[in-house]
């Protein structure tokens, strides 16, 4: 009986911890701008939506939106 009770208390503890973490994240604004992290990797030298890198051997081909088909 003790192993079953221990398992139930462990699951209950993880559930409460997850709910507390989610509540904290929602109240502190962690979900307000989900795309900010995705945009953070771009800078003025590589604007969003423009590819400026290439695979090895392609010698830095620059592609932009007009190259997409």
FIBA-551265 format. One record per residue: x, y, z of N, C-alpha, C, CB in turn; residue in one letter. Coordinates in pm, whole numbers, padded with zeros to 5 digits, always signed. Glycine has a CB too. Example, Ala and Ser with C-alpha at 12.3 -4.5 7.8 and 13.67 -1.06 7.14 Angstrom:
BEGIN
+01319-00569+00780+01230-00450+00780+01320-00330+00780+01131-00447+00905a;+01285-00225+00708+01367-00106+00714+01290+00003+00787+01408-00060+00572s;
END
This chain:
BEGIN
+00081-00120+00000+00000+00000+00000+00085+00125+00000-00092+00000+00119x;+00199+00123+00067+00284+00242+00074+00339+00280-00064+00399+00219+00171x;+00384+00186-00150+00432+00227-00281+00323+00295-00366+00486+00106-00355x;+00199+00249-00356+00092+00311-00432+00065+00452-00380-00037+00226-00424x;+00066+00470-00251+00043+00602-00192+00158+00696-00229+00029+00592-00039x;+00280+00644-00229+00395+00725-00267+00386+00768-00413+00525+00647-00242x;+00342+00678-00500+00325+00712-00641+00218+00818-00660+00290+00587-00722x;+00107+00805-00589-00001+00903-00600+00046+01040-00550-00125+00857-00520x;+00118+01043-00437+00168+01170-00384+00272+01232-00479+00230+01148-00245x;+00352+01150-00542+00451+01201-00637+00384+01263-00758+00545+01089-00682x;+00285+01195-00813+00211+01249-00927+00138+01376-00888+00111+01144-00982x;+00078+01376-00772+00008+01495-00724+00105+01611-00705-00065+01464-00592x;+00221+01584-00653+00323+01688-00633+00369+01747-00765+00442+01631-00558x;+00394+01662-00866+00435+01713-00997+00323+01793-01063+00476+01597-01088x;+00200+01751-01045+00086+01823-01102+00072+01961-01040-00044+01743-01081x;+00084+01969-00910+00076+02098-00842+00191+02188-00884+00077+02079-00689x;+00311+02132-00896+00426+02211-00939+00407+02264-01081+00554+02127-00931x;+00353+02180-01170+00329+02223-01307+00224+02333-01314+00285+02105-01392x;+00118+02319-01235+00014+02423-01231+00068+02555-01175-00106+02376-01148x;+00151+02548-01073+00211+02669-01018+00305+02735-01120+00288+02637-00889x;+00383+02655-01190+00473+02710-01291+00395+02774-01405+00565+02600-01347x;+00288+02711-01448+00205+02768-01555+00139+02898-01509+00099+02667-01600x;+00089+02900-01387+00025+03021-01333+00126+03135-01325-00035+02992-01194x;+00246+03107-01277+00349+03209-01270+00382+03263-01409+00475+03154-01204x;+00398+03172-01506+00433+03214-01642+00324+03300-01704+00460+03092-01729x;+00199+03263-01683+00088+03339-01739+00078+03477-01674-00044+03263-01722x;+00098+03485-01544+00085+03613-01474+00204+03705-01499+00070+03589-01326x;+00320+03651-01529+00438+03735-01549+00457+03774-01695+00561+03663-01500x;+00363+03736-01783+00368+03781-01922+00454+03697-02013+00417+03918-01926x;+00484+03576-01976+00568+03491-02059+00502+03451-02191+00607+03367-01983x;+00371+03457-02198+00299+03413-02317+00248+03529-02402+00183+03325-02277x;+00282+03653-02367+00229+03768-02440+00285+03779-02581+00259+03894-02365x;+00413+03754-02600+00475+03766-02732+00557+03641-02761+00564+03893-02742x;+00491+03541-02812+00557+03412-02836+00655+03418-02952+00453+03304-02862x;+00643+03515-03042+00732+03524-03158+00858+03606-03132+00658+03584-03274x;+00871+03667-03017+00986+03752-02989+01117+03672-02996+00972+03817-02851x;+01117+03552-02945+01237+03470-02950+01275+03431-03092+01219+03346-02868x;+01177+03410-03176+01205+03375-03315+01263+03494-03391+01078+03326-03385x;+01218+03615-03358+01269+03734-03425+01404+03778-03369+01171+03847-03413x;+01440+03731-03252+01563+03776-03187+01688+03731-03260+01567+03726-03045x;+01680+03628-03343+01798+03580-03413+01830+03663-03537+01780+03436-03453x;+01740+03751-03577+01763+03834-03695+01819+03970-03653+01634+03852-03776x;+01905+04025-03736+01959+04159-03713+01952+04237-03843+02106+04152-03659x;+01994+04363-03846+01983+04441-03970+02059+04381-04088+02034+04580-03945x;+02165+04303-04061+02239+04241-04171+02165+04123-04232+02375+04196-04123x;+02074+04065-04159+01993+03953-04209+01848+03978-04167+02045+03816-04155x;+01776+04056-04246+01637+04086-04209+01549+03961-04216+01581+04194-04299x;+01441+03966-04142+01348+03854-04137+01289+03827-04275+01235+03882-04035x;+01291+03702-04318+01235+03663-04447+01336+03662-04560+01124+03753-04482x;+01460+03703-04535+01562+03704-04638+01671+03604-04600+01621+03847-04657x;+01703+03514-04691+01807+03415-04666+01940+03469-04713+01774+03281-04737x;+02038+03475-04624+02169+03527-04662+02280+03424-04643+02201+03651-04582x;+02244+03302-04614+02345+03199-04598+02327+03093-04706+02338+03136-04457x;+02420+03000-04711+02415+02898-04815+02480+02770-04763+02485+02946-04944x;+02456+02661-04833+02522+02536-04803+02665+02544-04851+02448+02416-04868x;+02754+02464-04794+02893+02465-04840+02901+02436-04990+02977+02362-04761x;+02982+02513-05058+03000+02495-05202+02910+02583-05286+02976+02354-05237x;+02815+02654-05226+02727+02741-05304+02777+02885-05306+02585+02737-05247x;+02886+02913-05237+02954+03043-05240+02864+03159-05201+03011+03068-05376x;+02789+03143-05094+02714+03253-05037+02601+03308-05122+02804+03362-05007x;+02532+03223-05191+02419+03267-05272+02320+03340-05183+02351+03147-05345x;+02272+03453-05225+02174+03530-05149+02039+03513-05216+02214+03680-05140x;+01944+03461-05142+01809+03442-05194+01715+03533-05119+01763+03295-05181x;+01613+03580-05186+01512+03660-05118+01375+03605-05151+01522+03809-05158x;+01273+03675-05113+01137+03625-05130+01100+03602-05276+01038+03721-05068x;+01158+03679-05366+01124+03663-05508+01182+03533-05565+01175+03782-05588x;+01279+03470-05496+01336+03344-05543+01250+03224-05510+01474+03324-05485x;+01154+03241-05419+01071+03128-05377+00967+03097-05484+01002+03158-05242x;+00938+02971-05500+00835+02934-05597+00729+02848-05533+00897+02861-05716x;
END
